[in-house]
Amino acid sequence: MSDLRNHAEAIAEQFSEHLEVSTEEVEDRLATLVEEYKIPADEARRSVTNHYLDQAGLEREDISGGGGNRQIQLAEVDAPDEWVDIEAKLVDLWEPRSDSIDQVGLLGDPSGTLKFTKWATSDLPTLSEGVSYRFENVVTDEYEGRYSVKLNRTTRITELNEEIEVGDDAIEVEGALVDIQRGSGLIKRCPEEGCTRVLQNGRCAEHGEVDGEFDLRIKGVLDDGLVVQEVIFDQESTEELTGIELDEAKQMAMDALDTTVVADEMRTATLGRYYRVSGPKYGRYVLADEVEELGGPTDPEATLIRARSI
């Protein structure tokens, strides 16, 4: 059975209680996107799912994953919009930044840790730090290469009697910052609830044209002379590295009528300096949780030559 057929059967099952939709109809929609418009299968599945959500007047948390979910460890989460089962310990709870979020924090299992979000509309029981749970029917999400899971109204939660051991998935890298990549500086993200995708030309890959919310980040490259490592710095660590805060960056861009001046200023402040960075690694990026500056800038010309060679 083809991958498209598998996707189609899963989507049809998801909406079986809400719409009269056949596997063949879903497969035709997927095939049009994948074969005619050359859209990747995973993105096509999200697009078709969103189409039926709109048609049924549903939110994503109103539907289940469709069919039996595979149980995985947290480190195996490597793609968004997949429905899975996990067993994990609640390691840490954070203060929610939105009224739409009931609880947010960190789950852990022997493979490492992963962020979770529990929506206020989910009507799920309150979770406690230090307690181990089985979570059935959670959906995966992705933001800047960092994956997470979302608990929704279809999620089933069972408290476990045994305590789950939590492994450490953080790594440490250091070197000179030799390049700041495209997509760094002052950026805009999708404002839709639960979506933080970076906008491209004012468009979100999932929600289309939206009014974005400003954010700061650096996608940089550290070089220790032997190994080159790509690193993503979020707003907090970017402000720490550059001394440029979000409001200041917005004013700089407004004065110049050009957002690229922010990334240029960041390059001036950071290129050639040595840093030690620790955090989890997802794909080719290390996500900077802790940053320490180790030394002043190297020779600027040598730094640029090294950057251009990457």
ChimeraX attribute file (.defattr): number of C-alpha atoms within 10 A of each C-alpha:
attribute: neighborCount
match mode: 1-to-1
recipient: residues
	/A:1	5
	/A:2	7
	/A:3	10
	/A:4	20
	/A:5	17
	/A:6	12
	/A:7	19
	/A:8	25
	/A:9	18
	/A:10	20
	/A:11	26
	/A:12	23
	/A:13	19
	/A:14	19
	/A:15	22
	/A:16	14
	/A:17	10
	/A:18	16
	/A:19	14
	/A:20	8
	/A:21	15
	/A:22	15
	/A:23	16
	/A:24	13
	/A:25	12
	/A:26	22
	/A:27	21
	/A:28	14
	/A:29	16
	/A:30	27
	/A:31	19
	/A:32	13
	/A:33	18
	/A:34	18
	/A:35	11
	/A:36	9
	/A:37	10
	/A:38	11
	/A:39	16
	/A:40	12
	/A:41	17
	/A:42	16
	/A:43	17
	/A:44	21
	/A:45	24
	/A:46	16
	/A:47	19
	/A:48	18
	/A:49	20
	/A:50	17
	/A:51	12
	/A:52	19
	/A:53	18
	/A:54	12
	/A:55	11
	/A:56	12
	/A:57	11
	/A:58	14
	/A:59	10
	/A:60	16
	/A:61	18
	/A:62	14
	/A:63	21
	/A:64	22
	/A:65	22
	/A:66	17
	/A:67	12
	/A:68	13
	/A:69	16
	/A:70	12
	/A:71	16
	/A:72	12
	/A:73	17
	/A:74	23
	/A:75	16
	/A:76	11
	/A:77	19
	/A:78	16
	/A:79	14
	/A:80	18
	/A:81	18
	/A:82	17
	/A:83	22
	/A:84	21
	/A:85	19
	/A:86	20
	/A:87	22
	/A:88	27
	/A:89	25
	/A:90	24
	/A:91	19
	/A:92	14
	/A:93	17
	/A:94	9
	/A:95	10
	/A:96	14
	/A:97	10
	/A:98	11
	/A:99	9
	/A:100	14
	/A:101	17
	/A:102	18
	/A:103	20
	/A:104	20
	/A:105	17
	/A:106	19
	/A:107	27
	/A:108	26
	/A:109	23
	/A:110	16
	/A:111	16
	/A:112	19
	/A:113	24
	/A:114	22
	/A:115	20
	/A:116	22
	/A:117	19
	/A:118	25
	/A:119	21
	/A:120	16
	/A:121	12
	/A:122	17
	/A:123	13
	/A:124	17
	/A:125	10
	/A:126	8
	/A:127	16
	/A:128	13
	/A:129	13
	/A:130	15
	/A:131	17
	/A:132	24
	/A:133	22
	/A:134	15
	/A:135	18
	/A:136	21
	/A:137	26
	/A:138	27
	/A:139	23
	/A:140	19
	/A:141	24
	/A:142	17
	/A:143	12
	/A:144	16
	/A:145	17
	/A:146	21
	/A:147	20
	/A:148	22
	/A:149	25
	/A:150	20
	/A:151	24
	/A:152	23
	/A:153	19
	/A:154	18
	/A:155	23
	/A:156	15
	/A:157	18
	/A:158	12
	/A:159	15
	/A:160	14
	/A:161	9
	/A:162	10
	/A:163	14
	/A:164	18
	/A:165	13
	/A:166	17
	/A:167	12
	/A:168	12
	/A:169	15
	/A:170	15
	/A:171	13
	/A:172	14
	/A:173	20
	/A:174	20
	/A:175	23
	/A:176	25
	/A:177	26
	/A:178	29
	/A:179	23
	/A:180	23
	/A:181	16
	/A:182	11
	/A:183	15
	/A:184	22
	/A:185	27
	/A:186	21
	/A:187	21
	/A:188	21
	/A:189	21
	/A:190	25
	/A:191	18
	/A:192	15
	/A:193	9
	/A:194	13
	/A:195	15
	/A:196	18
	/A:197	20
	/A:198	22
	/A:199	21
	/A:200	15
	/A:201	8
	/A:202	15
	/A:203	18
	/A:204	22
	/A:205	15
	/A:206	14
	/A:207	15
	/A:208	11
	/A:209	14
	/A:210	14
	/A:211	14
	/A:212	19
	/A:213	14
	/A:214	16
	/A:215	20
	/A:216	25
	/A:217	22
	/A:218	27
	/A:219	21
	/A:220	22
	/A:221	21
	/A:222	26
	/A:223	23
	/A:224	15
	/A:225	9
	/A:226	6
	/A:227	10
	/A:228	17
	/A:229	16
	/A:230	20
	/A:231	24
	/A:232	26
	/A:233	24
	/A:234	18
	/A:235	18
	/A:236	15
	/A:237	19
	/A:238	24
	/A:239	18
	/A:240	14
	/A:241	18
	/A:242	15
	/A:243	13
	/A:244	20
	/A:245	15
	/A:246	19
	/A:247	10
	/A:248	12
	/A:249	22
	/A:250	19
	/A:251	13
	/A:252	19
	/A:253	15
	/A:254	12
	/A:255	11
	/A:256	11
	/A:257	10
	/A:258	11
	/A:259	18
	/A:260	17
	/A:261	18
	/A:262	22
	/A:263	22
	/A:264	13
	/A:265	15
	/A:266	21
	/A:267	21
	/A:268	11
	/A:269	15
	/A:270	23
	/A:271	24
	/A:272	27
	/A:273	20
	/A:274	22
	/A:275	22
	/A:276	17
	/A:277	22
	/A:278	19
	/A:279	19
	/A:280	19
	/A:281	19
	/A:282	16
	/A:283	10
	/A:284	10
	/A:285	19
	/A:286	25
	/A:287	23
	/A:288	23
	/A:289	15
	/A:290	12
	/A:291	19
	/A:292	14
	/A:293	15
	/A:294	13
	/A:295	13
	/A:296	13
	/A:297	15
	/A:298	15
	/A:299	11
	/A:300	14
	/A:301	10
	/A:302	11
	/A:303	19
	/A:304	14
	/A:305	11
	/A:306	15
	/A:307	19
	/A:308	9
	/A:309	7
	/A:310	10
